[in-house]
Amino acid sequence: MTDEPADLADRPQRKTGQEPTATLTVSAYERLRDELEDLRGRGREEMAVRLKFARELGDIRENAEYDAAKNEQGLMEARIRTLEHMLRDPEIIQAPVNADAVRAGMVVTVIADGDDEEETYLLADSAEERTSGARTVTTFSPLGKALVGAKVDEQVVYEAPGGSFRYTIVAFKPRD
């Protein structure tokens, strides 16, 4: 267990069999909490202004601006609900400090077979994790499953709808 954000410190303990709503590092939790606060405040205020403007353009039955604003509002409210669920009772994990093999919380550099260009990924338990200069891949995705446990110079193969993909592990390190 790691140091939990203050707003989670007083939450009741999970009941037997109850699963966490998400698995997040402290930095991901704080970023998502800030995003939720922003959407609830500034996001909803801006959406109200946009809807008011669109309604003033005339008949809402034939108003593309109003339809677009309503669709965007629906997407924003769905994101708010997703964030509320994730932040309700997350498991807060600590990013690894060091490891002999790739695991969640590591930044992994790979080269695809037949390619000279390196690709960098953050291997994470949640798609909501982020780090600068790397795309996020989850431990439950085909590539993520192949990367877990791999070592430098090892080749990993995974199957995807586009076929079989082979990568060589160039380097891995704990996330900054």
Disulfide bonds with the S-S distance in Angstrom:
none
